[in-house]
C-alpha cells in the first residue's frame, strides 16, 4: 500500500479543506497521513482513522522557526518512508517540499491554493516570492493550481512548465448546501439572533484585513441607512496564527458606526451550511484570494454574491449574472453593489439560481477530488511502480 502524506500549516485547512481528498485517497487504496500544527482538526482526523502527526509550522517570516519545522519534517519523512508528499499552502508548501526532497521522497506534489505573490505587492516582494516558488517547483513532480489565472501567471513567470502545472479549480459538495434542506435551522438562527424579516447580508471567513472584513463593516453602515430592516452577520474569527488586529478594529467600528444592534458577530461556527441558508445576500470583499471556497458555498446555497474583482473570485463569479464584482479596498463600491442586489427580489432570485447552476456545472468537489486522484495515480505509476 502506497503511503501519502497530506501536509499543510494549520489544522483548520487539514480538516475542513483536505479531508475529502484524504477520504477518497484512502478509498483508492492509499495509506493517508495528515501533518500540520497541533489543533482540534488534527484530533478529529485521528478519530476518523487517519494517521496524524503534529509538527508546528508558523505562518510568518521567522526563518529560524521554519528551519526547526523543516528539520522535524525531514526526520518524520525519513522514519515513515512516505511514497508521496502532497503539500498545501505557501509556507508548508515551501518547507514541506524542501524536506521531502532532502528525505528522498520519490513523489512530490503541491497544491497552490493561491500563490502568495499577487498584484498588490511591491515589485521586489513579488519577485522574491515568485523566486521561492520557482525554486521549489524545480523538484516538484506535479503542481495543482486552483485558479486558472494563477496557472497562466506561473507559466508567464517561468515558475514551472505548462505540463507540470495542472489546473484543478476548487469545489464544494453541493448536496450539503441549499435553503430547502436547512430551512428549519436557518429560521432558528434568524430568531436566535433577532434578525427579523428584513434582508440578511452575510460574510463567512477569517475576520482579517486580507478578507476585507473592515470593508464589509463600513459598507454595512451605508447599506443599513438605505435599506430598512437590513441586518448583517459575520461568521468566523482570526486564526491563532493570524498576525492581525482586525477583530479589535471591527469591535471599535461596530460601536462607532452605530451597528451594535444590526451587526451580529458569531465567531467560529461548525454549522455554516445552515447559517448560509439564513442569508439573502453573501459578500466576500477579499484583497487576495486563491479560489475562495466560501463564495462557492454561498453560490451552492443559491445566494447572490458580491465579491472583489481579483484572481479566483473572477473565475467563480460571473459579473452581472451570478453576482457583482467590485474593486478591492473600496467599501463605497461594495455598498453600492449590495444595495443594487437588495433592491430587487427578482435579481436576487435570478442571480442565486444562476450561481447554484454554475457550482453544479463547474465546481463540484467530487470532480475536483477525482481529478487530483487521477494525477496522483499517474505519478505513482510513473515513479513508484517501475
C-alpha positions in Angstrom: 0.0 0.0 0.0 1.4 3.4 -1.0 1.9 5.9 1.7 0.9 9.5 1.1 1.4 12.5 3.4 -1.0 15.4 3.3 0.9 18.4 4.7 -0.3 21.9 5.5 0.2 24.6 8.1 -2.9 24.7 10.2 -5.5 22.1 11.4 -8.4 24.1 10.0 -7.1 23.5 6.5 -6.4 19.9 7.1 -9.9 19.1 8.4 -12.2 21.4 6.6 -10.4 21.6 3.2 -8.3 18.5 2.7 -10.4 15.8 4.5 -12.5 14.9 1.4 -9.3 14.3 -0.6 -7.9 12.2 2.1 -11.0 10.1 2.4 -11.1 9.4 -1.4 -7.4 8.6 -1.4 -8.0 6.1 1.4 -10.8 4.6 -0.6 -8.5 4.3 -3.6 -6.1 2.2 -1.5 -3.6 4.7 -0.2 -2.4 4.9 3.4 -3.1 8.6 4.3 -1.4 10.6 7.0 -2.1 14.3 7.8 0.6 16.6 9.2 0.1 20.2 10.4 0.4 22.3 13.5 -1.5 20.9 16.5 -5.2 21.6 16.8 -8.7 20.2 17.1 -8.9 19.5 13.4 -6.0 17.0 13.6 -7.6 15.3 16.6 -10.8 14.9 14.5 -8.9 13.4 11.7 -7.3 10.9 14.1 -10.8 10.0 15.3 -11.7 9.2 11.7 -8.9 6.7 11.4 -6.3 8.7 9.6 -2.7 8.8 10.6 -1.8 12.1 12.0 1.4 13.9 13.2 1.5 17.4 14.8 4.5 19.5 13.7 4.3 23.2 14.3 4.5 25.2 11.1 4.5 29.0 11.5 2.7 31.3 9.0 5.2 34.1 9.4 8.7 35.2 8.2 10.6 33.7 11.1 13.4 31.8 9.3 14.6 30.1 12.5 11.2 28.6 13.2 10.9 27.4 9.6 14.3 25.7 10.0 13.1 23.8 13.0 9.9 22.8 11.3 11.9 21.6 8.3 14.3 19.6 10.4 11.3 17.9 12.2 9.7 17.2 8.8 12.8 15.6 7.4 13.1 13.3 10.4 9.4 12.4 10.2 9.6 11.7 6.5 12.7 9.6 6.8 11.2 7.4 9.6 7.8 7.0 7.8 9.3 6.5 4.3 6.4 8.1 2.5 6.0 7.4 -1.2 4.3 10.7 -1.9 4.3 14.0 -0.1 1.4 16.3 -1.1 2.0 19.8 0.4 -0.5 22.7 0.6 -0.5 26.4 1.4 2.5 28.7 0.8 4.7 28.2 3.9 4.1 24.5 4.3 4.4 24.1 0.6 7.9 25.5 0.5 9.4 23.9 3.6 7.5 20.7 3.1 8.7 20.2 -0.5 12.2 21.1 0.6 12.1 18.5 3.4 10.7 15.9 1.0 13.5 16.4 -1.4 16.1 16.1 1.3 14.4 13.0 2.7 14.4 11.3 -0.7 10.7 11.1 -1.2 10.1 9.9 -4.7 6.8 11.7 -5.5 6.4 15.4 -4.5 3.0 17.2 -5.2 2.0 20.7 -4.3 -1.4 22.4 -4.5 -1.3 26.2 -5.0 -4.5 27.3 -3.2 -3.4 30.7 -4.3 0.2 31.9 -4.9 1.4 34.2 -2.2 2.7 36.8 -4.7 -0.1 39.0 -6.0 -0.9 42.2 -7.9 -0.9 44.4 -4.8 2.7 43.6 -3.8 5.7 45.7 -4.5 7.8 44.5 -7.5 10.6 43.4 -5.2 8.4 41.4 -2.9 6.5 39.9 -5.9 9.9 38.8 -7.5 11.1 37.4 -4.2 8.1 35.2 -3.6 7.9 34.1 -7.2 11.5 33.1 -7.0 10.8 30.9 -4.0 8.0 29.2 -5.9 10.4 28.7 -8.9 13.0 27.1 -6.6 10.5 24.6 -5.0 8.9 23.9 -8.4 12.2 22.6 -9.7 11.9 19.4 -7.6 8.1 19.1 -7.6 6.6 16.5 -9.8 3.0 17.9 -10.1 1.7 21.3 -9.2 -2.1 21.5 -8.8 -3.3 25.1 -9.4 -6.8 26.1 -8.3 -7.0 29.3 -10.2 -6.6 29.3 -14.0 -5.2 32.8 -13.7 -2.6 31.5 -11.2 -1.6 28.9 -13.7 -1.2 31.4 -16.5 0.9 33.7 -14.3 3.1 30.8 -13.2 3.8 29.9 -16.8 4.5 33.5 -17.7 6.9 33.9 -14.8 8.7 30.6 -15.6 7.9 29.0 -12.3 7.2 25.7 -13.9 6.4 24.2 -17.3 2.8 24.0 -18.6 3.0 20.2 -18.4 3.8 20.3 -14.7 1.0 22.8 -13.8 -2.4 21.2 -13.6 -5.5 23.4 -13.3 -8.0 21.7 -11.0 -10.2 24.5 -9.8 -11.9 24.3 -6.4 -15.2 22.8 -5.3 -17.8 22.1 -2.7 -20.2 19.3 -2.1 -23.5 20.7 -3.4 -25.6 18.2 -1.5 -24.6 19.9 1.8 -25.9 23.4 0.7 -29.3 24.8 -0.1 -32.0 26.8 1.5 -34.6 24.0 1.3 -32.5 21.4 3.2 -31.7 23.8 6.1 -34.9 25.8 6.3 -35.7 24.9 9.9 -32.1 25.6 11.2 -32.0 28.8 9.3 -35.2 30.0 10.8 -33.9 29.2 14.2 -30.7 31.1 13.6 -32.6 34.2 12.5 -34.8 34.0 15.5 -31.9 33.4 17.9 -30.0 36.5 16.7 -33.0 38.8 16.3 -32.6 39.2 12.5 -36.2 39.8 11.9 -37.9 39.6 8.5 -35.6 42.1 6.6 -32.8 41.2 4.3 -29.8 39.5 5.9 -26.3 40.1 4.4 -23.6 37.7 5.4 -19.9 37.2 5.4 -18.1 33.9 6.2 -14.3 33.7 6.6 -11.4 34.7 8.7 -12.1 38.1 10.1 -8.8 39.7 9.0 -7.9 42.6 6.8 -6.9 40.3 3.9 -10.5 39.1 3.7 -11.9 42.6 3.5 -13.6 42.4 6.9 -13.2 46.1 7.6 -14.7 47.0 4.2 -17.7 44.8 5.0 -18.4 46.6 8.2 -18.1 50.1 6.6 -20.3 49.0 3.7 -22.8 47.6 6.2 -23.2 51.0 7.8 -24.0 52.6 4.4 -26.5 49.9 3.4 -28.2 49.9 6.8 -29.1 53.5 6.3 -30.5 52.9 2.8 -32.3 49.5 3.3 -34.8 49.5 6.2 -34.6 46.4 8.4 -31.3 45.1 6.9 -29.1 43.0 9.2 -25.5 41.9 8.8 -23.8 38.7 10.0 -20.1 37.9 10.2 -19.2 34.3 10.7 -15.6 33.5 11.6 -12.7 34.7 13.6 -9.0 35.1 13.1 -6.8 32.0 13.3 -4.3 31.8 16.2 -1.6 32.2 13.6 -3.0 35.4 12.0 -0.9 38.4 12.8 -3.8 40.8 12.6 -5.6 43.3 14.9 -8.6 43.4 12.6 -11.0 42.0 15.3 -10.3 44.9 17.6 -11.0 47.3 14.8 -14.3 45.6 13.9 -15.5 45.9 17.5 -14.5 49.6 17.5 -16.2 50.3 14.2 -19.4 48.5 15.3 -19.8 50.9 18.1 -18.5 54.0 16.2 -20.9 53.4 13.2 -23.9 52.5 15.4 -24.1 48.9 14.2 -24.3 47.2 17.6 -27.9 46.1 17.1 -27.6 45.3 13.4 -24.2 43.5 13.0 -24.0 40.0 14.5 -20.6 38.5 15.1 -20.9 34.8 15.6 -17.2 33.7 15.9 -16.2 30.3 14.6 -19.2 28.1 13.8 -19.4 24.5 12.6 -23.0 24.8 11.1 -22.1 27.1 8.2 -24.4 25.4 5.7 -27.5 26.2 7.8 -26.3 29.7 8.6 -25.8 30.4 4.9 -29.4 29.3 4.3 -30.5 32.2 6.6 -28.8 34.8 4.4 -30.3 36.7 1.5 -27.0 38.0 0.1 -23.4 36.9 0.6 -20.4 39.2 0.5 -16.7 38.5 0.3 -14.6 41.6 -0.2 -11.2 39.9 -0.1 -8.0 41.7 -1.1 -6.2 38.5 -2.1 -7.6 35.0 -2.8 -6.7 31.7 -4.3 -10.1 30.1 -5.2 -12.3 31.0 -2.2 -14.5 28.1 -1.1 -16.8 30.5 0.9 -18.0 32.0 -2.3 -18.7 28.6 -3.8 -20.6 27.5 -0.6 -22.8 30.6 -0.9 -23.5 30.1 -4.6 -24.3 26.4 -3.9 -26.8 27.6 -1.3 -28.5 29.7 -4.0 -27.4 33.1 -2.8 -26.5 36.1 -5.0 -23.0 37.3 -4.2 -20.8 40.4 -4.1 -17.1 39.8 -4.3 -13.9 41.7 -5.4 -12.6 41.6 -8.9 -9.4 39.7 -8.1 -7.9 36.4 -9.1 -10.0 33.5 -8.0 -13.2 35.5 -7.4 -13.2 36.4 -11.1 -13.1 32.8 -12.0 -16.1 31.8 -9.8 -18.4 34.8 -10.1 -19.9 35.9 -13.5 -20.3 39.6 -13.1 -23.9 40.6 -13.6 -25.1 37.0 -13.8 -24.3 35.2 -10.5 -23.4 38.4 -8.6 -21.4 41.6 -8.8 -17.7 42.2 -8.8 -16.3 45.4 -7.3 -12.8 46.8 -6.8 -10.9 45.7 -3.7 -10.4 48.0 -0.7 -13.5 50.1 -1.8 -16.3 50.0 0.7 -18.4 52.5 -1.2 -18.4 50.4 -4.3 -19.1 47.4 -2.1 -22.1 49.1 -0.5 -23.4 50.2 -4.0 -23.4 46.6 -5.3 -25.1 45.3 -2.1 -27.8 48.0 -2.4 -28.4 47.2 -6.1 -28.9 43.5 -5.4 -31.1 44.0 -2.3 -33.3 46.4 -4.3 -34.7 43.7 -6.5 -36.2 40.4 -5.3 -36.2 39.2 -9.0 -32.5 40.0 -9.4 -31.7 38.2 -6.1 -33.6 35.1 -7.2 -32.1 35.0 -10.7 -28.5 35.5 -9.5 -28.9 32.9 -6.8 -30.3 30.3 -9.2 -27.5 31.1 -11.8 -24.9 30.7 -9.1 -26.2 27.3 -7.9 -26.2 26.1 -11.5 -22.6 27.3 -12.0 -21.4 25.4 -9.0 -23.2 22.2 -10.2 -21.6 22.5 -13.6 -18.0 23.6 -12.8 -17.3 23.5 -9.0 -18.5 20.1 -7.7 -15.9 19.0 -5.2 -16.3 15.3 -6.2 -15.0 16.2 -9.7 -12.0 18.2 -8.3 -11.0 15.4 -6.0 -11.3 12.8 -8.7 -9.0 14.8 -11.0 -6.4 15.0 -8.2 -6.5 11.3 -7.6 -6.2 10.6 -11.3 -2.9 12.7 -11.5 -1.6 11.3 -8.2 -2.2 7.8 -9.5 -0.4 8.6 -12.8 2.5 9.9 -10.8 2.6 6.8 -8.7 2.6 4.5 -11.8 5.4 6.6 -13.4 7.8 6.9 -10.4 6.9 4.3 -7.9 5.7 1.2 -9.7 8.5 0.6 -12.2 
